[in-house]
Amino acid sequence: MNEYTAQDFKKGQPRWCPGCGDHFFLASLHKAMAELGIAPYETAVISGIGCSSRLPYYVNTYAMQTIHGRAAAIATGAKVVNPALTVWQISGDGDALAIGGNHFIHAMRRNIDLNMILLNNRIYGLTKGQYSPTSPRGFVSKSSPYGTVEDPFRPAELCFGARGRFFARSVANDGPHTIEILKRAYEHKGASVCEIMQNCVIFNNGAYDPVYTKEGRGKNAIYVEDGKPLVFGENHEYGLMQEGFGLKVVKIGENGITLDDILVHDSHCQDNTLQLKLAMMDNEHGFPMALGVIRDVEAPTYDEAVNAQIEEVKAKKPYHNFAELLETNDIWEVKEG
């Protein structure tokens, strides 16, 4: 492994509003890249359109800002023709889940080895404040002055429904935790989806207030870790137990409940039932927000499979280039009269 610092991956002067979650995430990405030790020339960062999609300008790697919603399509092509390339795809909630929704779900279904980052602020920030596919019902915005009358996409539900094998979640300003899930996303071979929750300080400030401070996360979030009980609270006094087909919050020490009764997290379980329930928890229904790697299951990747198929077919063919192809057919020699 090569030794790098975050400075080796920095480039340019970020042009985002002061306090924007994109600043926090960019700093975490620089540090994660340095700790992974993958050379800048072996890395590509590809985005679509939106505030967050300006990020490729600020990384000292191969980089490309594409057109609206097409980041996954371009990233797929880059990975398939350059299997050794580490590809980070950067998209906002509007870019990935609205115009780019088709590409997003099929990249997961195909299990292409991409690190797909979903920077979710529940708003269209670049175009000045329209509601997005993740804005909650009733959300008042410039394009919904009387409140939206539709339910939002929940990224975890969409990922699991598309047969996603890796899903993680973090809060943008929780730097150390974000770095860890980015490293786990890289280590996973296949489509890795990391939802990064962040505020848009101009058009949707406070979108994640319950978990946007360290104190708030202590009360309203649960950090899931493999092999460890699902406990939370300022003193880890609460836990999660199974109740029928669902989950319930219990207080350890009450009604004879001990730590042994608490569910233990397993992101590698093939059955995603519990993982999906964890991913879908929210504060509005009395549950903590799950943060960390929620699902991490290995499966064949599209890019490896398609390249293996190409090699297999080539080995069976009597020709390996265009000149040899021509010689497999009838050949005439034309001579002067």
Helices and strands as residue ranges (DSSP letters): G 6-9, H 21-36, G 40-42, E 43-47, G 52-58, E 62-65, H 71-81, E 86-92, H 93-94, I 95-99, H 101-110, E 115-120, H 155-161, E 166-171, H 175-187, E 192-197, G 209-211, H 214-220, E 221-223, E 231-232, E 238-243, E 246-251, G 259-261, H 273-280, G 283-285, E 289-296, H 302-316, H 322-326
